[in-house]
Amino acid sequence: MRETTKMYVGGSKTKIVRGEYTIKSDGNHSMWVTKGNIIVTAEKQITQQGEKTGVSHGNYVPPEEIYTTHPKVEKVEFLDENNKLLNQNTKDFFYGQKLKIKVSTSNAKGKSIYVDLQGKTKSINQKFDILNTKRFSWNGLVTHEEVFETQLFVLNPNWYSDDFEEYDYNVHETKIKEEDLNEFFAKVILDAKNVFLPQTGNRLRPISYKRNYEELIGLFKTDDSGVKDLLTNYENFYIDKYAGENEDIKDIVDDFSEWLCEDHTEASIEEINAKVSESAGKLWDYAVLQHQDHSMKLTTTNNKTGVKKEEIKERKAILDDRPLYWARIAMQVILKRQYVFIKEIKALSQKDQEDFFKKSIIPKSSKLWKTIVLFEEKSRNYTGIDFSKADNKKKILITGFDPFVLNPQKDGNILQSNPSGINALTLYNKIIGNYFIQTFICPVRYADFDRFKNDKGLIEYLIEPLIKNVDMIITVSQGDVFRFDVDRFPCKNRGGFADNMYWGNSSESYNEKYFNQLNEGKEFYETTLPYKKIVPNKNNITDVFWIYLNQTYNSYHGGDNDKTTEGVILRSKLLDLQKQKSYEGSGGDYLSNEIFYRVAKLRTELYSTLPTGHLHIPLTQFGSDIPAPRGNIVTRDINPKINILIEEIKNIIIKI
């Protein structure tokens, strides 16, 4: 959840911090207690006195539990736009869906009445931003029919408390208990008397899209307690992490949230798509900017004189792909909770509805799917590849991956970045040596590789149109500890290590529907990168990272597991390997192997002389600090030697 950045003024407000007891001795008499704060106002004096045993205070009881009856208010009801009654028995009312409040009275015709929307939550940090504004306060006169109705309004999707969601690994579904849903009711003032209705047990409990496995991980608290929180979580932590040095990504996320959930609640799908195209594109652009030294023009205004002053401030590159990754997650959750999409999905087939509402899977037949694809295309730079500025330089396409293995409940490291993603953001639009570089970042999800758009897998969809217009393709992923590997053989077999959706081939993550083997292609292919220019015959003992030609492979007929031999002397023949049933390639059997395989297959079929291959770059970050070769240390957070790693990749490009 993102808090609103808006500030609302008007009326009076006393803010109490750190448990201070605030007393006002002027103005009207009043006393209010809320969320641990005590606010007391009186025209003259407040006295607390206990002659014999002192002053004692009982447990706090909220006003809605006290003021439950009113002599002239018979009932308060929530109705949808079709006047259907909504209460705790309503199981399918969504945040963002239109509703109104109806107050039924007796002996109150023509009287002034005031109605305020109220929310109750179990979430510590659910503040119901913007609830206490005119948007959710109404007043008027009771009609001759003894009724007062508010205008139609919607509940902010950010008010859904997904910190109570839990992932069920047995059925691969996110679930939330009904008693953990937020409740909504109304405060009614009539004849200067308050009443809070409906009472507990008959209040409205809206629902929303439930986060999928990948999206849910970001809600873990930053204190590593293992519990979730709406605000003090890792998703928000990384979105806000560099706001002091570069506010752009934070601002993009907050603007997107407020545009959809507060300011344009009736936006059409076409309008939302336009906003997605703009915001997701900016997300990529500013993530790239973050990874490069740059200058920013700042304008400051003197509060006393009003004089504006412009200055140029130098910003150093920040090598960290996590703000982009978590911003993308947060913004897509916001998208998936827009009722304009939910309404359309409710009209789809029963299977599609079950996929969305139970399994948190977006139906590919829905308009929401097309919008999510648009977001992915813009925020991962799928549609931003542009070699028009290459001039006389050769054109090289380099790919990267998202962070993965993040879930601390499954031995993951939620601090994890991915150096291949950092590399893609750092090198985008750069000229290195004789090459003009374009990049994009892939998700760590089998489903995208199987089918992304136009019935094609992600790699086929992206690479086919480009393969005859580039001079080289290097796919890149995180590899082994403090070493580079130019992988020689990709294999057809998918091993099934769990992806970022926790789908895979292990006993717990196995999901037959979402994990399939590749049906077409040879058992092995071979790199066509100029590895002799990259890999030394002997690594220098003083180098931080060593470089190898990785020729390992495994089949059901045998294999080669020698990863320590240096140099470029070849040990196996591709034709021999293609006669065997593959098990592992030189880069293993995960998605890094698969992107290598799919590109090699396309190159073999469409442009056999094109240099393509895969570079596994050093693992320098893991779930704990561990020793590494040559006195290096693998760190839990981003390794200080990430700068040296990126420079070494640049050196590799210069060599080729």
C-alpha positions as CSV (number, residue, x, y, z in Angstrom):
1,M,0.0,0.0,0.0
2,R,1.2,3.5,-0.7
3,E,0.2,6.4,1.5
4,T,-1.3,9.4,-0.1
5,T,1.1,12.4,-0.5
6,K,-1.8,14.9,-0.4
7,M,-2.2,17.2,2.6
8,Y,-5.8,18.2,3.5
9,V,-6.4,21.3,5.6
10,G,-9.5,22.8,7.1
11,G,-11.3,22.5,10.5
12,S,-9.2,21.8,13.5
13,K,-6.8,19.0,14.3
14,T,-4.5,18.3,17.2
15,K,-1.6,15.9,16.5
16,I,-0.1,14.0,19.4
17,V,3.2,12.3,19.0
18,R,5.1,9.8,21.1
19,G,2.4,9.4,23.7
20,E,2.2,13.1,24.8
21,Y,-0.9,14.2,26.6
22,T,-2.3,17.3,25.0
23,I,-4.8,19.6,26.7
24,K,-6.4,22.8,25.3
25,S,-7.9,25.2,27.7
26,D,-9.8,27.4,25.3
27,G,-12.4,26.9,22.6
28,N,-15.4,24.5,22.9
29,H,-15.6,21.7,25.4
30,S,-14.6,18.4,23.9
31,M,-12.7,15.2,24.6
32,W,-11.6,12.5,22.1
33,V,-9.5,9.4,22.3
34,T,-8.2,7.6,19.3
35,K,-5.4,5.1,18.6
36,G,-3.6,5.8,21.8
37,N,-3.9,9.6,21.6
38,I,-6.0,11.7,24.1
39,I,-7.3,15.1,23.0
40,V,-9.1,17.2,25.5
41,T,-10.4,20.7,25.0
42,A,-12.3,23.0,27.5
43,E,-13.0,26.7,27.7
44,K,-11.5,27.1,31.2
45,Q,-10.2,24.1,33.1
46,I,-9.9,20.3,33.2
47,T,-9.7,18.7,36.6
48,Q,-9.0,15.0,37.3
49,Q,-9.4,14.2,41.0
50,G,-9.7,11.0,43.1
51,E,-10.2,11.9,46.8
52,K,-9.5,8.5,48.3
53,T,-8.1,6.1,45.7
54,G,-6.8,8.4,43.0
55,V,-7.8,8.4,39.3
56,S,-8.1,5.1,37.4
57,H,-8.8,4.5,33.8
58,G,-10.5,1.5,32.2
59,N,-9.8,-0.1,28.9
60,Y,-10.4,2.2,25.9
61,V,-13.8,1.6,24.2
62,P,-14.2,3.2,20.7
63,P,-17.2,5.4,20.2
64,E,-18.7,3.1,17.7
65,E,-19.1,0.5,20.4
66,I,-20.8,2.9,22.7
67,Y,-23.1,5.0,20.5
68,T,-25.1,2.2,18.9
69,T,-28.7,3.6,19.3
70,H,-30.4,6.8,18.4
71,P,-34.0,7.8,19.1
72,K,-34.5,9.0,15.6
73,V,-32.2,6.8,13.5
74,E,-33.7,3.4,12.8
75,K,-31.0,1.9,10.5
76,V,-28.1,2.7,8.3
77,E,-27.5,0.6,5.2
78,F,-25.0,0.4,2.4
79,L,-26.4,0.0,-1.1
80,D,-24.8,-0.6,-4.5
81,E,-25.6,1.5,-7.5
82,N,-28.5,-0.8,-8.3
83,N,-29.9,-0.4,-4.7
84,K,-28.8,-3.9,-3.7
85,L,-28.3,-4.2,0.1
86,L,-24.6,-4.6,1.1
87,N,-23.6,-6.0,4.4
88,Q,-21.4,-8.6,6.1
89,N,-23.2,-11.3,4.1
90,T,-22.1,-9.7,0.8
91,K,-19.1,-11.7,-0.3
92,D,-18.5,-10.1,-3.7
93,F,-18.4,-6.4,-3.2
94,F,-15.1,-4.8,-4.3
95,Y,-13.0,-1.8,-3.5
96,G,-13.6,0.7,-6.3
97,Q,-17.2,-0.4,-6.9
98,K,-19.8,2.3,-6.5
99,L,-22.0,2.4,-3.4
100,K,-24.0,4.8,-1.2
101,I,-25.2,5.1,2.4
102,K,-28.9,5.1,3.2
103,V,-30.1,6.4,6.6
104,S,-33.7,5.6,7.6
105,T,-35.1,7.8,10.4
106,S,-38.3,8.4,12.4
107,N,-39.8,11.8,13.4
108,A,-36.9,13.6,11.6
109,K,-38.5,15.0,8.5
110,G,-36.7,18.2,7.3
111,K,-34.0,18.0,10.0
112,S,-30.3,18.5,9.2
113,I,-28.3,15.3,9.2
114,Y,-24.6,14.6,8.9
115,V,-23.0,11.3,7.7
116,D,-19.3,10.4,7.8
117,L,-17.9,7.1,6.4
118,Q,-15.9,5.2,9.0
119,G,-13.5,2.3,8.7
120,K,-12.3,-0.3,11.2
121,T,-9.2,-2.4,10.6
122,K,-6.9,-4.9,12.3
123,S,-3.9,-3.5,10.4
124,I,-1.6,-1.3,12.5
125,N,-0.7,1.0,9.6
126,Q,-4.0,1.1,7.8
127,K,-4.8,4.8,8.1
128,F,-7.6,5.0,5.6
129,D,-5.9,8.0,3.9
130,I,-8.3,10.8,2.7
131,L,-11.3,9.2,4.5
132,N,-11.7,12.2,6.8
133,T,-12.3,14.6,4.0
134,K,-15.4,16.1,2.4
135,R,-15.3,13.3,-0.2
136,F,-16.6,10.9,2.5
137,S,-18.7,13.3,4.5
138,W,-22.2,14.3,3.6
139,N,-25.0,16.5,5.0
140,G,-28.5,17.5,4.0
141,L,-32.1,17.3,5.1
142,V,-34.1,14.2,5.9
143,T,-36.8,13.7,3.3
144,H,-40.5,13.4,3.9
145,E,-40.0,9.7,3.4
146,E,-37.7,9.7,6.5
147,V,-34.7,8.9,4.4
148,F,-31.3,10.5,3.7
149,E,-29.0,9.0,1.0
150,T,-25.5,10.0,0.1
151,Q,-24.2,10.4,-3.4
152,L,-22.5,7.4,-5.0
153,F,-18.9,7.0,-4.0
154,V,-16.1,4.3,-4.1
155,L,-13.8,2.9,-1.5
156,N,-10.1,3.4,-2.2
157,P,-8.4,0.1,-3.3
158,N,-5.5,1.1,-1.1
159,W,-7.7,0.5,1.9
160,Y,-7.7,-3.2,1.4
161,S,-5.4,-4.7,4.1
162,D,-3.5,-7.3,2.2
163,D,-1.0,-7.7,5.1
164,F,-3.4,-10.4,6.4
165,E,-3.1,-12.4,3.2
166,E,-1.3,-15.8,3.4
167,Y,-0.1,-18.1,0.7
168,D,-1.3,-21.7,0.7
169,Y,1.5,-23.7,-0.8
170,N,-0.6,-26.8,-1.1
171,V,-3.0,-25.3,-3.6
172,H,-0.9,-22.3,-4.9
173,E,-3.5,-19.8,-3.8
174,T,-3.4,-16.6,-1.7
175,K,-6.1,-16.6,1.0
176,I,-7.4,-14.1,3.6
177,K,-9.8,-14.9,6.4
178,E,-13.1,-13.1,6.4
179,E,-12.6,-11.8,9.9
180,D,-9.4,-10.1,8.8
181,L,-11.1,-8.0,6.2
182,N,-11.7,-4.3,6.9
183,E,-15.2,-3.2,8.0
184,F,-17.0,0.0,7.0
185,F,-19.9,1.7,8.8
186,A,-21.2,5.3,9.2
187,K,-21.2,7.9,11.9
188,V,-24.6,9.8,11.8
189,I,-25.2,13.0,13.6
190,L,-28.9,14.0,14.1
191,D,-30.2,16.5,16.7
192,A,-26.6,16.9,17.9
193,K,-26.4,13.2,18.9
194,N,-24.1,10.6,17.4
195,V,-24.8,7.1,16.4
196,F,-22.4,4.5,14.7
197,L,-24.2,2.0,12.4
198,P,-24.5,-0.7,11.2
199,Q,-23.3,-2.5,14.3
200,T,-20.5,-5.1,14.3
201,G,-21.7,-8.2,12.6
202,N,-23.7,-6.4,9.9
203,R,-21.0,-4.1,8.4
204,L,-19.7,-4.0,4.9
205,R,-16.5,-6.0,4.3
206,P,-15.2,-5.3,0.7
207,I,-12.8,-7.6,-1.0
208,S,-10.2,-7.1,-3.7
209,Y,-7.7,-8.9,-6.0
210,K,-5.4,-11.0,-3.8
211,R,-1.6,-10.7,-4.4
212,N,0.0,-13.6,-6.1
213,Y,3.1,-15.3,-4.6
214,E,5.6,-13.0,-6.1
215,E,3.6,-9.9,-5.1
216,L,3.0,-11.1,-1.6
217,I,6.7,-11.4,-0.6
218,G,7.2,-7.6,-0.6
219,L,4.9,-7.1,2.3
220,F,7.3,-8.7,4.8
221,K,8.3,-6.2,7.5
222,T,11.8,-4.7,7.2
223,D,12.5,-5.8,10.8
224,D,12.7,-9.4,9.5
225,S,10.2,-10.6,12.1
226,G,8.4,-12.7,9.5
227,V,5.1,-10.8,9.7
228,K,3.7,-8.5,7.1
229,D,2.9,-4.8,7.2
230,L,1.1,-2.4,4.9
231,L,3.8,0.4,5.1
232,T,7.0,-0.7,6.8
233,N,7.6,-3.5,4.3
234,Y,10.4,-4.3,1.8
235,E,8.3,-3.3,-1.2
236,N,8.0,0.3,0.1
237,F,11.5,0.3,1.5
238,Y,13.0,-0.2,-1.9
239,I,10.6,2.1,-3.7
240,D,11.6,4.9,-1.2
241,K,15.2,3.8,-0.7
242,Y,16.9,6.5,-2.8
243,A,14.3,9.2,-2.5
244,G,16.8,11.5,-0.9
245,E,19.2,11.3,-3.9
246,N,16.6,10.6,-6.6
247,E,12.9,10.9,-5.9
248,D,11.8,10.0,-9.4
249,I,10.8,6.3,-8.9
250,K,9.0,7.0,-5.6
251,D,7.2,9.9,-7.3
252,I,6.1,7.8,-10.2
253,V,4.7,5.1,-8.0
254,D,2.9,7.6,-5.7
255,D,1.5,9.5,-8.7
256,F,0.3,6.3,-10.3
257,S,-1.4,5.2,-7.0
258,E,-3.1,8.6,-6.5
259,W,-4.2,8.9,-10.1
260,L,-5.9,5.6,-10.2
261,C,-7.2,5.2,-6.6
262,E,-8.0,8.8,-5.7
263,D,-8.2,11.3,-8.6
264,H,-9.5,9.2,-11.5
265,T,-11.7,6.5,-10.0
266,E,-14.0,6.5,-13.0
267,A,-11.2,6.4,-15.6
268,S,-11.9,4.2,-18.7
269,I,-9.7,1.4,-19.7
270,E,-8.4,3.5,-22.6
271,E,-7.5,6.3,-20.1
272,I,-5.8,3.8,-17.8
273,N,-3.8,2.4,-20.7
274,A,-2.6,5.8,-21.6
275,K,-1.5,6.4,-18.0
276,V,0.2,3.0,-17.9
277,S,2.1,3.7,-21.1
278,E,3.3,7.0,-19.6
279,S,4.1,5.8,-16.1
280,A,5.7,2.4,-17.0
281,G,7.9,4.1,-19.6
282,K,9.0,6.7,-17.1
283,L,9.8,3.9,-14.6
284,W,12.3,2.3,-17.0
285,D,13.7,5.7,-18.0
286,Y,14.4,6.8,-14.5
287,A,15.7,3.5,-13.4
288,V,18.3,3.9,-16.2
289,L,19.0,7.4,-15.1
290,Q,19.6,6.2,-11.5
291,H,22.3,3.9,-12.9
292,Q,24.2,6.7,-14.6
293,D,26.1,9.8,-13.3
294,H,23.9,12.7,-14.3
295,S,23.1,16.3,-13.5
296,M,19.8,17.6,-12.2
297,K,18.4,21.2,-12.4
298,L,16.8,22.1,-9.0
299,T,14.7,25.1,-8.4
300,T,14.3,26.4,-4.9
301,T,12.2,29.3,-3.7
302,N,13.0,31.6,-0.8
303,N,10.1,31.5,1.6
304,K,10.5,35.1,2.7
305,T,11.3,36.9,-0.6
306,G,9.7,34.5,-3.1
307,V,12.8,34.6,-5.2
308,K,13.5,31.5,-7.2
309,K,17.0,30.1,-7.6
310,E,18.1,27.4,-10.0
311,E,21.2,25.3,-9.4
312,I,22.7,22.2,-11.1
313,K,23.3,19.3,-8.8
314,E,25.5,16.4,-9.7
315,R,24.1,12.9,-9.0
316,K,26.3,9.9,-8.8
317,A,25.1,6.6,-10.3
318,I,23.3,4.2,-7.9
319,L,23.7,0.6,-9.0
320,D,20.6,-1.1,-7.7
321,D,17.8,-2.8,-9.7
322,R,15.5,-3.3,-6.7
323,P,13.6,0.0,-6.8
324,L,12.6,-0.8,-10.4
325,Y,11.6,-4.4,-9.5
326,W,9.5,-3.5,-6.4
327,A,7.9,-0.4,-8.1
328,R,6.8,-2.6,-10.9
329,I,5.2,-5.1,-8.4
330,A,3.4,-2.3,-6.5
331,M,2.1,-0.6,-9.6
332,Q,0.7,-3.8,-11.1
333,V,-1.1,-4.7,-7.8
334,I,-2.7,-1.3,-8.0
335,L,-3.7,-2.0,-11.6
336,K,-5.2,-5.4,-10.8
337,R,-7.4,-3.8,-8.1
338,Q,-9.2,-1.4,-10.4
339,Y,-12.8,-2.3,-10.5
340,V,-13.2,-1.4,-14.2
341,F,-11.1,-4.5,-14.9
342,I,-12.7,-6.6,-12.2
343,K,-16.1,-5.9,-13.6
344,E,-15.1,-7.2,-17.0
345,I,-13.5,-10.4,-15.5
346,K,-16.8,-11.1,-13.6
347,A,-18.4,-11.5,-17.0
348,L,-15.8,-14.0,-18.3
349,S,-16.0,-17.8,-18.1
350,Q,-16.1,-19.6,-14.8
351,K,-12.6,-20.8,-15.3
352,D,-11.3,-17.3,-16.0
353,Q,-13.1,-16.0,-12.9
354,E,-11.6,-18.8,-10.7
355,D,-8.1,-18.1,-12.1
356,F,-8.4,-14.4,-11.1
357,F,-10.4,-14.5,-7.9
358,K,-9.0,-17.7,-6.4
359,K,-5.5,-18.2,-8.0
360,S,-4.6,-14.5,-8.6
361,I,-3.8,-15.4,-12.3
362,I,-4.8,-12.8,-14.9
363,P,-7.0,-14.4,-17.6
364,K,-5.3,-13.9,-21.0
365,S,-8.8,-13.3,-22.5
366,S,-9.3,-10.2,-20.3
367,K,-8.6,-6.5,-20.9
368,L,-6.6,-6.5,-17.8
369,W,-4.1,-8.9,-19.3
370,K,-3.6,-6.6,-22.3
371,T,-2.9,-3.7,-19.8
372,I,-0.4,-5.8,-17.8
373,V,1.4,-6.7,-21.0
374,L,1.5,-3.1,-21.9
375,F,3.0,-2.3,-18.5
376,E,5.6,-5.1,-18.9
377,E,6.5,-3.9,-22.4
378,K,7.2,-0.4,-21.2
379,S,8.7,-1.0,-17.8
380,R,11.1,-3.7,-19.0
381,N,11.9,-1.9,-22.3
382,Y,10.5,-4.6,-24.6
383,T,9.2,-2.0,-26.9
384,G,11.9,0.5,-26.4
385,I,14.7,-1.3,-28.3
386,D,16.0,1.3,-30.8
387,F,19.2,1.0,-32.7
388,S,18.6,4.1,-34.8
389,K,21.4,6.0,-33.0
390,A,24.0,3.3,-33.6
391,D,25.5,5.2,-36.6
392,N,28.5,3.3,-37.7
393,K,28.8,1.2,-34.5
394,K,27.8,-2.4,-34.3
395,K,24.5,-3.2,-32.7
396,I,24.5,-5.5,-29.6
397,L,21.5,-6.6,-27.7
398,I,22.0,-7.5,-24.0
399,T,19.4,-8.9,-21.6
400,G,19.1,-9.2,-17.9
401,F,16.9,-10.8,-15.3
402,D,14.9,-9.7,-12.2
403,P,16.0,-10.6,-8.7
404,F,14.9,-14.1,-7.6
405,V,14.8,-16.4,-4.6
406,L,13.5,-13.6,-2.4
407,N,11.1,-15.3,0.1
408,P,12.7,-15.5,3.5
409,Q,10.2,-18.2,4.5
410,K,11.7,-20.4,1.7
411,D,15.4,-19.7,2.4
412,G,15.4,-16.7,0.2
413,N,17.1,-13.3,0.5
414,I,14.7,-10.5,0.3
415,L,17.6,-8.1,0.0
416,Q,18.6,-9.8,-3.3
417,S,19.3,-7.8,-6.4
418,N,20.4,-9.3,-9.7
419,P,23.7,-8.0,-11.3
420,S,22.4,-8.9,-14.7
421,G,19.5,-6.4,-14.2
422,I,21.9,-3.8,-12.9
423,N,24.1,-4.4,-16.0
424,A,21.1,-4.0,-18.3
425,L,20.2,-0.7,-16.7
426,T,23.8,0.6,-16.7
427,L,24.6,-0.2,-20.3
428,Y,21.4,0.8,-21.9
429,N,22.0,3.3,-24.8
430,K,25.7,3.2,-24.1
431,I,28.5,3.0,-26.6
432,I,31.2,0.6,-25.4
433,G,34.1,-0.2,-27.6
434,N,32.7,-0.7,-31.1
435,Y,29.2,-1.5,-30.0
436,F,26.0,0.5,-29.4
437,I,24.0,-1.3,-26.7
438,Q,20.3,-1.9,-26.2
439,T,18.9,-3.9,-23.3
440,F,15.8,-5.3,-21.7
441,I,15.1,-7.2,-18.4
442,C,13.2,-10.5,-18.3
443,P,11.0,-11.8,-15.5
444,V,12.0,-15.0,-13.6
445,R,8.7,-16.7,-14.6
446,Y,8.2,-19.8,-16.7
447,A,4.8,-18.6,-17.8
448,D,6.2,-15.6,-19.7
449,F,8.7,-17.8,-21.5
450,D,5.9,-20.2,-22.5
451,R,3.4,-17.6,-23.7
452,F,3.6,-13.9,-23.6
453,K,1.9,-12.3,-26.6
454,N,0.4,-13.3,-29.9
455,D,0.7,-17.0,-28.8
456,K,4.5,-16.7,-28.7
457,G,6.8,-17.1,-25.8
458,L,8.6,-14.0,-24.5
459,I,11.9,-14.6,-26.2
460,E,10.4,-15.6,-29.5
461,Y,8.2,-12.6,-29.5
462,L,11.0,-10.2,-28.8
463,I,14.0,-11.7,-30.6
464,E,12.4,-12.8,-33.9
465,P,11.9,-9.3,-35.2
466,L,15.4,-8.2,-34.0
467,I,17.6,-11.1,-34.9
468,K,18.4,-10.0,-38.5
469,N,18.9,-6.4,-37.4
470,V,21.6,-6.8,-34.8
471,D,25.3,-7.8,-34.8
472,M,25.4,-9.8,-31.6
473,I,23.1,-11.0,-28.8
474,I,24.4,-11.7,-25.3
475,T,21.9,-13.0,-22.7
476,V,23.1,-12.4,-19.2
477,S,22.2,-13.9,-15.8
478,Q,23.6,-14.3,-12.3
479,G,26.0,-17.2,-12.0
480,D,28.6,-18.7,-9.8
481,V,30.6,-17.1,-6.9
482,F,33.0,-14.4,-8.1
483,R,33.4,-15.9,-11.6
484,F,32.3,-15.2,-15.2
485,D,31.3,-18.1,-17.3
486,V,30.9,-18.0,-21.1
487,D,28.5,-21.0,-21.3
488,R,29.1,-23.3,-24.2
489,F,26.0,-25.6,-24.4
490,P,22.4,-24.7,-23.7
491,C,20.1,-27.7,-23.2
492,K,16.4,-28.3,-24.0
493,N,15.5,-29.8,-20.6
494,R,13.8,-27.6,-17.9
495,G,15.0,-28.7,-14.5
496,G,12.2,-27.0,-12.6
497,F,13.8,-24.9,-9.9
498,A,11.0,-22.8,-8.5
499,D,10.5,-19.4,-10.3
500,N,9.3,-16.1,-8.8
501,M,5.7,-17.5,-8.8
502,Y,6.9,-20.5,-6.9
503,W,6.0,-22.7,-9.9
504,G,8.5,-25.4,-10.8
505,N,9.2,-29.1,-10.6
506,S,10.0,-29.7,-6.9
507,S,7.5,-31.6,-4.8
508,E,6.1,-28.5,-3.3
509,S,6.2,-26.0,-6.2
510,Y,5.2,-28.5,-8.9
511,N,2.2,-27.3,-10.8
512,E,1.4,-29.4,-13.9
513,K,-0.6,-26.6,-15.5
514,Y,2.1,-24.0,-15.2
515,F,5.2,-26.0,-15.6
516,N,5.8,-27.7,-18.9
517,Q,8.8,-29.0,-20.9
518,L,9.9,-27.5,-24.2
519,N,8.5,-29.5,-27.2
520,E,10.6,-28.3,-30.1
521,G,14.3,-28.0,-30.8
522,K,17.4,-30.1,-30.5
523,E,18.7,-31.4,-27.2
524,F,21.7,-29.1,-27.2
525,Y,22.9,-26.0,-29.1
526,E,26.3,-24.2,-28.9
527,T,27.4,-20.6,-28.3
528,T,28.7,-18.6,-31.3
529,L,30.1,-15.9,-29.2
530,P,33.8,-15.1,-29.8
531,Y,34.8,-16.8,-26.6
532,K,38.5,-16.9,-27.5
533,K,38.5,-13.1,-27.2
534,I,36.8,-13.2,-23.8
535,V,38.3,-16.1,-21.9
536,P,42.1,-16.0,-21.1
537,N,44.3,-19.1,-21.2
538,K,45.2,-18.4,-17.6
539,N,43.4,-16.0,-15.2
540,N,45.5,-13.5,-13.3
541,I,45.7,-14.4,-9.6
542,T,45.2,-10.7,-8.6
543,D,41.9,-10.3,-10.6
544,V,38.8,-10.0,-8.5
545,F,36.8,-12.1,-11.0
546,W,38.0,-15.0,-13.1
547,I,36.6,-15.8,-16.5
548,Y,36.0,-19.4,-17.7
549,L,34.7,-21.1,-20.8
550,N,32.1,-23.4,-19.1
551,Q,31.8,-26.6,-21.2
552,T,29.9,-28.7,-18.6
553,Y,26.8,-30.6,-19.6
554,N,24.8,-33.6,-18.4
555,S,22.6,-36.0,-20.3
556,Y,21.0,-39.3,-19.5
557,H,24.0,-40.9,-21.2
558,G,26.8,-39.1,-19.3
559,G,28.3,-35.7,-19.0
560,D,31.2,-33.4,-18.3
561,N,31.3,-31.6,-14.9
562,D,34.7,-30.0,-15.1
563,K,34.2,-26.3,-14.2
564,T,37.8,-25.5,-13.0
565,T,39.8,-26.0,-16.2
566,E,41.0,-22.6,-17.6
567,G,41.5,-21.7,-21.2
568,V,39.6,-22.4,-24.4
569,I,40.5,-25.9,-25.5
570,L,37.3,-27.6,-26.5
571,R,36.5,-31.0,-25.0
572,S,33.2,-32.1,-26.6
573,K,31.5,-32.0,-30.0
574,L,28.0,-30.6,-30.5
575,L,26.9,-33.3,-32.9
576,D,27.7,-36.0,-30.2
577,L,25.6,-34.1,-27.6
578,Q,22.7,-33.7,-29.9
579,K,22.3,-37.4,-30.1
580,Q,21.8,-37.6,-26.3
581,K,18.8,-36.8,-24.1
582,S,19.6,-33.6,-22.3
583,Y,19.6,-33.1,-18.6
584,E,21.7,-30.0,-17.9
585,G,23.5,-27.4,-20.1
586,S,26.7,-25.5,-19.3
587,G,24.6,-23.0,-17.4
588,G,22.4,-25.5,-15.7
589,D,18.7,-26.1,-16.3
590,Y,17.0,-22.9,-15.1
591,L,15.7,-19.9,-17.0
592,S,19.2,-18.6,-17.7
593,N,19.8,-21.8,-19.6
594,E,16.5,-21.5,-21.3
595,I,16.9,-18.0,-22.6
596,F,20.3,-19.1,-24.0
597,Y,18.6,-22.1,-25.6
598,R,15.7,-20.2,-27.1
599,V,18.0,-17.6,-28.6
600,A,20.4,-20.2,-30.0
601,K,17.4,-22.1,-31.5
602,L,16.2,-19.0,-33.2
603,R,19.7,-18.1,-34.4
604,T,20.1,-21.6,-35.9
605,E,16.8,-21.4,-37.7
606,L,16.9,-17.7,-38.8
607,Y,20.5,-16.3,-38.9
608,S,23.0,-19.1,-38.3
609,T,26.1,-16.8,-38.5
610,L,25.0,-14.4,-35.9
611,P,27.1,-14.4,-32.7
612,T,24.8,-15.3,-29.8
613,G,25.4,-16.8,-26.4
614,H,25.1,-16.5,-22.7
615,L,27.3,-14.9,-20.1
616,H,26.8,-16.0,-16.5
617,I,28.2,-13.1,-14.4
618,P,29.5,-13.4,-10.8
619,L,27.3,-14.1,-7.8
620,T,28.5,-11.6,-5.2
621,Q,25.3,-11.4,-3.0
622,F,23.5,-14.2,-1.1
623,G,21.4,-14.8,2.0
624,S,24.4,-14.5,4.3
625,D,27.9,-13.3,4.2
626,I,30.1,-16.2,3.1
627,P,33.8,-16.5,2.0
628,A,34.5,-16.5,-1.7
629,P,37.6,-17.2,-3.8
630,R,40.7,-15.0,-3.6
631,G,39.7,-13.5,-0.3
632,N,36.5,-12.0,-1.5
633,I,33.2,-12.0,0.5
634,V,29.7,-12.7,-0.7
635,T,27.5,-10.3,1.1
636,R,23.8,-10.4,2.1
637,D,23.1,-6.9,0.6
638,I,24.5,-5.5,-2.6
639,N,28.2,-6.1,-2.7
640,P,30.5,-3.1,-2.8
641,K,32.4,-4.7,-5.7
642,I,29.3,-4.4,-8.0
643,N,31.1,-1.5,-9.6
644,I,34.1,-3.6,-10.5
645,L,31.8,-6.3,-11.8
646,I,30.1,-3.9,-14.2
647,E,33.4,-2.5,-15.4
648,E,34.6,-6.0,-16.1
649,I,31.6,-6.5,-18.3
650,K,32.4,-3.4,-20.2
651,N,36.0,-4.7,-20.7
652,I,34.5,-8.0,-22.1
653,I,32.5,-6.0,-24.6
654,I,35.6,-4.0,-25.6
655,K,37.5,-7.3,-26.2
656,I,34.9,-8.6,-28.7
